Amino acid sequence: MTLSGAPSLKRRSVLPGFGLTLGYAVLYLSLIVLIPLSALFFKTATASWDHIGRTLSDPRVLNAFRLSVGASLAAAAVNAVFGLAVAWMLVRYRFPGKRIIDAFVDLPFALPTAVSGIALTAVYDQNGWIGRWLYAAGMPSTNSSLGVALALTFIGLPFVVRTLQPALEDLDPEVEEAAASLGAGRLSTFLYVIFPAIRPALLTGFTLAFARALGEYGSVIFIAGNMPMKTEIVPLVIVMKLEQYDYTGATAIAAAMLVLSFVLLLAINGLQWWTARHRAAR
């Protein structure tokens, strides 16, 4: 009973209790993520250290790692810049065909990756609509690292745009007007008013785009040409190891890719946490 004489009502949760919910969550996460990844490491552990070392130190594998990580970072950085521009346009402006353009942003989500690869190859090939101009400028856009970066940029754009849109919608335009009334220019307003507010979302979008690009396969193999020591990505090398029945070698490369991805994502998330904490302290 409460002081007013009315019976106290215990707040009822829509979902089951914490213990039951936690159990379901851990079980689902284990079946979908933890157990398959653990099996990957257990399979790698069946190989000798010498075999794992020779596999990972192979120049062909090392070059694939350099290309995959470098192209993924470049694609995520490009998407961070132009994805911000696209998200800003969709949030701040009204124009005919806005809904159509907004739907186009999600096309990389819906298209099979093989279809994306074929479409990009047709456009950026030496005789393609855009590729002919790039080739004329001495920038081959197929069978090159540039083609790999183009494919990874294509599939990563929606992650940045969809992450930034809610953050931009939450911005109060009156704050920008106040900054302008105090004499701040457009660049100063963006750097000191807008950017600090959207920086966590931008870092999140960058991280998601990078993670998605790092494991991409289907859209890359068509435009890259898969030339040894030049345009081979890590997923392609893993598939080649499987075709050669070198299962332990494939799992060793996959485990190394998993560890590298986790370390990079942990570093980026740590940077995001640090910037958010630094901003709160101010």
Secondary structure by P-SEA (a helix, b strand, c coil): cccccccccccccccccaaaaaaaaaaaaaaccaaaaaaaaaaaaaccaaaaaaaaacaaaaaaaaaaaaaaaaaaaaaaaaaaaaaaaaccccccaaaaaaaaaaccccccaaaaaaaaaaaaccccccaaaaaaacccccccaaaaaaaaaaacaaaaaaaaaaaaaaccaaaaaaaaaacccaaaaaaccccccaaaaaaaaaaaaaaaaaaccccccccccccccccccaaaaaaaaaaacaaaaaaaaaaaaaaaaaaaaaaaaaaaaaaaaaaaac
